[in-house]
Amino acid sequence: MSGPNTDYDPVEVSTLNPDEVEAARDAALAAIDAAADLAALKQVRIDHAGDRSPLALANREIGALPPAARKDAGRRVGQARGAVNQALAARTAVLEAEHEERMLAEETVDVTMPTDRLPVGARHPLTTGAELIADIFVAMGWEIAEGPVIEAEWLNFDALNLGPDHPARTMQDTFWTDPPENGVVLRTHTSPVQARTMLSRTPPIYVVCPGRVFRTDPFDATHSPMFHQVEGLAIDEGLTLAHLKGTLDHFATAMFGEGIVTRFRPSYFPFTEPSAEVDLVCFVCRGVDSETCRTCRGEGWIEWGGCGVVNPRVLRACGVDSERYSGFAFGMGIDRTLMFRHGIEDLRDLFEGDLRFTTAFGSDL
């Protein structure tokens, strides 16, 4: 059995050759000094201080040397690796400091400047639309009247000549509060505000009443169980259908532009007599070449709302002298008016709370 190789010369191991160790150290120090940023220095660390670097491989060879040669070889390799690690630490500190300074310079935020991180808000088109309508009538000398959305049955029906057997009173049309025998409903129109006004004021009366109303309708592209109406009421001496026609013509022109006129079609409402449906001349084709118009579908006219002369029974029920005074009333859907005005195809867009829809209208209509 042979003994240990005491004559083994470590110079014969190339990785442990003093010149090779010194060259590996110098190459590592030069690469560290040349690293321009932290990413480059990370690659240098892998190449010159990682598990497959020349100095790491040389360190592995030390165990293969005879005991007499290990001490000297280990000292040389250890000093070289220590120098590399020190250089890496120093260069890392320098590059991190430069990186932080660069970030501070490039990402400086002036905290005194107004912030633009919050999106620009917008008022809901139903709000601005109702205010626009109110402004139109206030400019004509009218007043704005308001009332509760939870209303007494008498004001919602009886005072307006809708008798106990009228179909609008049924659960199919009306939301009744519990218990139903208390006679309290979610108002089905804003006409109760007209009744409240006549009960609390003496003529002449010129009021317009915008607000929410409720009916048991489906929720689809053209219907909603909650929607918005605007109703007008004028009570004075000598008022006729001609005054109503002129008022609605002015209203239509203010909402849809010059050249928009109205027409009346005979109809029936319990609270007006005579009564009429109001149509607008199509605001797209203006009644010209209507056969190709998708908005009015060849009619040249668009249904807008209802109107008529206030029924004397309604005047008497609300304490107004029907022999001395006459009046007219009208009602239109604000939602439908906005759909006509802005080409909104789906009524649900007004109620679903999508900010993209609201923002498109900005602050004004």
C-alpha positions in Angstrom: 0.0 0.0 0.0 1.5 3.3 -1.1 1.8 6.3 1.3 0.8 9.9 0.7 2.4 11.8 -2.2 4.6 14.1 -0.2 6.4 15.3 -3.4 3.2 16.6 -5.1 4.0 20.0 -6.6 0.9 22.4 -6.4 2.3 24.4 -9.4 1.2 21.5 -11.6 -2.5 22.3 -10.7 -3.1 25.2 -13.1 -6.0 26.7 -11.1 -3.7 27.0 -8.1 -0.8 28.5 -9.9 0.0 31.8 -8.2 0.0 33.6 -11.5 -3.4 32.1 -12.4 -4.9 33.1 -9.1 -3.5 36.6 -9.4 -4.8 36.9 -12.9 -8.3 35.8 -11.9 -8.3 38.3 -9.0 -7.2 41.1 -11.3 -9.8 40.3 -13.9 -12.5 40.2 -11.3 -11.4 43.6 -9.8 -11.3 45.2 -13.3 -14.8 43.9 -14.1 -16.1 45.2 -10.8 -14.7 48.6 -11.4 -16.1 48.7 -15.0 -19.7 47.8 -13.9 -21.8 50.8 -14.7 -25.0 49.9 -12.8 -26.4 47.4 -10.4 -27.6 45.0 -13.2 -24.1 44.9 -14.7 -22.6 44.4 -11.2 -24.9 41.4 -10.6 -23.6 39.7 -13.7 -20.0 40.4 -12.6 -20.8 38.8 -9.2 -22.0 35.7 -10.9 -19.0 35.5 -13.3 -16.2 36.3 -10.8 -17.6 35.3 -7.3 -20.1 32.7 -8.1 -19.9 28.9 -7.8 -18.4 28.5 -11.3 -16.0 31.4 -11.1 -12.2 30.8 -11.6 -11.5 31.5 -7.9 -14.3 29.2 -6.7 -13.0 26.4 -8.9 -9.4 27.0 -7.5 -10.7 26.8 -4.0 -12.2 23.4 -4.7 -8.8 22.1 -5.8 -7.2 22.9 -2.4 -8.6 19.7 -0.9 -6.8 17.6 -3.5 -3.4 18.9 -2.4 -1.1 17.2 0.1 -1.3 18.7 3.7 2.0 20.5 3.3 0.8 22.4 0.2 -2.7 23.3 1.4 -1.8 26.1 3.7 0.1 28.2 1.1 -2.5 27.6 -1.7 -5.4 28.3 0.7 -3.8 31.6 1.8 -3.4 32.8 -1.8 -6.9 31.8 -2.9 -8.5 33.2 0.2 -6.7 36.6 -0.1 -7.8 36.8 -3.7 -11.4 35.9 -2.9 -11.4 38.4 0.0 -10.2 41.2 -2.2 -12.9 40.4 -4.8 -15.7 40.4 -2.1 -14.5 43.7 -0.6 -14.4 45.3 -4.1 -17.9 44.0 -4.8 -19.3 45.4 -1.5 -17.6 48.8 -2.1 -18.8 49.0 -5.7 -22.4 47.9 -4.7 -22.5 50.8 -2.1 -21.4 53.3 -4.8 -23.9 52.1 -7.4 -26.8 52.0 -5.0 -26.1 55.5 -3.9 -26.0 56.6 -7.6 -29.2 54.8 -8.3 -31.0 56.5 -5.4 -29.8 59.9 -6.5 -30.9 59.3 -10.1 -34.3 58.1 -8.9 -34.7 61.3 -6.7 -33.8 63.4 -9.7 -36.0 61.6 -12.3 -39.0 60.9 -10.1 -39.2 64.2 -8.2 -42.8 65.2 -7.4 -43.8 68.8 -6.8 -46.2 68.4 -4.0 -47.4 72.0 -4.4 -48.8 71.3 -7.9 -52.6 70.5 -8.2 -53.1 66.7 -8.4 -54.5 65.2 -11.5 -54.8 61.6 -10.2 -58.5 61.9 -9.6 -60.6 61.7 -12.8 -62.6 64.8 -13.7 -66.1 64.3 -12.4 -69.4 65.0 -14.2 -72.9 65.7 -13.1 -75.5 63.1 -14.1 -77.4 64.1 -17.3 -80.8 63.6 -15.5 -79.8 66.2 -12.9 -78.5 68.7 -15.5 -81.4 68.0 -17.8 -84.0 68.7 -15.1 -82.2 71.9 -14.2 -82.2 73.0 -17.9 -85.9 72.4 -18.1 -86.4 74.3 -14.9 -84.4 77.2 -16.2 -86.5 77.4 -19.4 -89.7 77.8 -17.4 -88.2 80.1 -14.8 -87.1 82.4 -17.7 -90.8 82.4 -18.7 -91.9 83.6 -15.2 -93.0 80.2 -13.9 -92.0 78.7 -10.5 -90.6 75.3 -9.5 -92.8 73.2 -7.2 -91.8 70.0 -5.5 -93.6 67.3 -3.4 -92.9 63.9 -1.7 -92.4 60.7 -3.7 -94.5 58.8 -1.1 -97.9 60.2 -1.6 -101.5 60.0 -0.3 -103.8 58.0 -2.4 -106.3 60.9 -2.5 -103.7 63.3 -3.9 -102.3 60.8 -6.4 -105.7 59.6 -7.7 -109.0 61.1 -6.3 -108.0 64.8 -6.5 -107.1 64.2 -10.1 -110.4 62.6 -11.1 -109.1 59.0 -11.1 -112.0 57.3 -9.5 -111.9 54.2 -7.2 -112.4 51.8 -10.1 -109.7 53.4 -12.4 -107.3 50.7 -13.6 -104.3 52.8 -12.7 -105.0 52.2 -9.0 -104.4 48.4 -9.3 -101.2 46.6 -8.2 -100.3 46.2 -11.9 -99.6 49.9 -12.2 -99.0 51.2 -8.7 -96.5 50.5 -5.9 -98.6 50.5 -2.7 -96.9 50.7 0.7 -97.8 48.1 3.4 -100.4 47.8 4.5 -102.3 48.8 1.3 -105.4 49.8 3.2 -103.5 52.9 4.6 -103.9 54.4 1.2 -100.2 55.5 0.7 -98.4 54.9 -2.6 -95.2 55.7 -4.5 -96.5 58.5 -6.7 -97.2 57.3 -10.2 -96.8 60.8 -11.7 -95.8 64.3 -10.5 -99.5 65.5 -10.8 -100.0 65.3 -7.0 -97.6 68.3 -6.8 -100.1 70.2 -8.9 -102.9 69.3 -6.6 -100.8 70.3 -3.6 -100.0 73.6 -5.3 -103.7 74.4 -6.0 -104.6 73.5 -2.4 -102.0 75.8 -0.9 -102.0 78.8 -3.4 -104.6 81.1 -5.0 -104.5 81.7 -8.8 -102.8 82.8 -10.9 -100.6 79.7 -10.7 -97.7 78.9 -13.1 -95.6 76.0 -11.8 -93.5 73.3 -13.3 -92.9 70.1 -11.3 -89.9 67.9 -12.1 -89.3 64.7 -10.1 -89.1 60.9 -9.8 -92.2 58.7 -10.3 -92.8 55.0 -9.9 -94.8 52.4 -11.8 -94.7 48.7 -12.0 -93.1 48.7 -15.5 -90.4 46.2 -16.6 -86.8 47.4 -16.7 -85.7 47.3 -20.3 -84.5 49.6 -23.1 -87.6 51.8 -23.1 -89.2 51.2 -19.7 -88.2 51.5 -16.0 -90.1 51.1 -12.7 -88.5 54.4 -11.6 -88.2 57.3 -14.1 -88.5 61.1 -14.2 -91.3 63.4 -15.3 -91.8 67.1 -15.6 -95.3 68.4 -15.4 -96.5 71.9 -15.9 -99.6 73.6 -14.5 -101.0 77.0 -15.4 -104.2 78.3 -13.7 -105.4 81.8 -14.6 -108.4 83.7 -16.1 -108.9 83.1 -19.8 -106.4 80.4 -20.5 -107.0 78.2 -23.5 -105.5 75.5 -25.6 -103.8 78.2 -27.7 -101.7 79.2 -24.6 -100.8 75.6 -24.1 -99.7 75.2 -27.7 -97.5 78.3 -27.6 -96.0 77.1 -24.3 -95.1 73.7 -25.6 -93.7 75.1 -28.9 -91.4 77.4 -26.9 -90.4 74.5 -24.6 -89.6 72.2 -27.6 -87.6 74.9 -29.4 -85.5 75.5 -26.2 -84.8 71.8 -25.8 -84.3 70.7 -29.5 -83.5 73.8 -31.5 -85.1 76.1 -33.9 -87.7 74.7 -36.3 -89.1 72.2 -33.8 -92.9 72.5 -33.5 -95.6 70.4 -31.9 -98.9 68.9 -32.9 -101.8 67.7 -30.8 -103.6 64.4 -31.3 -106.9 63.9 -29.4 -106.6 61.6 -26.4 -108.1 61.0 -23.0 -106.8 61.8 -19.5 -109.1 61.9 -16.4 -107.6 65.1 -15.2 -107.8 67.2 -18.4 -110.7 67.8 -20.8 -110.1 68.2 -23.7 -106.9 66.1 -23.7 -104.2 65.5 -26.3 -101.0 63.6 -27.0 -98.1 65.9 -27.9 -95.9 65.0 -30.8 -92.6 66.7 -31.9 -91.6 67.1 -35.4 -88.7 64.8 -35.8 -85.6 66.6 -34.7 -83.4 64.5 -37.0 -85.2 64.7 -40.4 -87.4 67.7 -39.5 -90.3 65.9 -41.2 -88.4 66.1 -44.6 -87.5 62.9 -46.3 -88.8 61.0 -43.2 -89.2 57.7 -45.1 -85.5 57.0 -44.6 -85.2 58.4 -41.0 -84.5 55.8 -38.4 -85.5 58.1 -35.5 -89.1 58.7 -36.5 -89.4 55.6 -38.6 -91.0 57.4 -41.5 -93.6 59.2 -39.4 -92.0 62.6 -39.4 -93.2 63.0 -35.8 -92.2 61.6 -32.4 -94.5 61.2 -29.4 -93.4 63.4 -26.5 -96.1 63.5 -23.8 -99.6 64.3 -22.8 -101.5 67.6 -22.2 -104.9 69.3 -22.0 -107.2 71.8 -20.4 -107.5 71.1 -16.6 -110.8 69.3 -15.9 -113.2 71.5 -13.9 -113.6 68.6 -11.5 -109.9 68.8 -10.6 -110.2 72.5 -10.0 -113.2 72.1 -7.7 -111.6 69.2 -5.8 -108.5 71.4 -5.1 -110.6 74.5 -4.1 -110.3 76.6 -7.3 -113.3 78.4 -8.6 -113.8 76.6 -12.0 -116.3 79.3 -13.1 -113.7 82.0 -12.9 -110.5 80.2 -13.6 -109.3 77.8 -16.3 -106.0 76.2 -16.9 -103.8 73.8 -18.8 -101.4 71.0 -17.8 -98.8 68.9 -19.6 -96.4 66.1 -18.7 -93.3 64.7 -20.4 -90.7 62.2 -19.4 -87.3 63.8 -18.7 -85.6 60.5 -19.5 -87.2 60.2 -22.9 -86.6 63.9 -23.6 -82.9 63.3 -22.9 -82.9 60.2 -25.1 -84.4 62.3 -28.0 -82.0 65.2 -27.4 -78.8 63.1 -27.2 -79.5 60.0 -29.2 -79.4 57.6 -26.2 -80.7 54.3 -27.4 -81.1 52.4 -24.1 -83.0 53.9 -21.2 -81.0 51.7 -18.8 -77.9 53.6 -19.5 -79.4 56.5 -17.4 -79.7 54.3 -14.3 -76.9 51.8 -14.2 -74.3 54.2 -12.8 -71.6 53.6 -15.4 -69.2 56.5 -15.0 -68.1 56.3 -18.6 -71.7 57.2 -19.6 -72.0 60.1 -17.2 -68.5 61.5 -17.9 -69.4 61.9 -21.6 -71.9 64.6 -20.7 -69.4 66.6 -18.7 -70.9 69.4 -16.5 -73.4 70.8 -18.9 -76.0 69.6 -21.4 
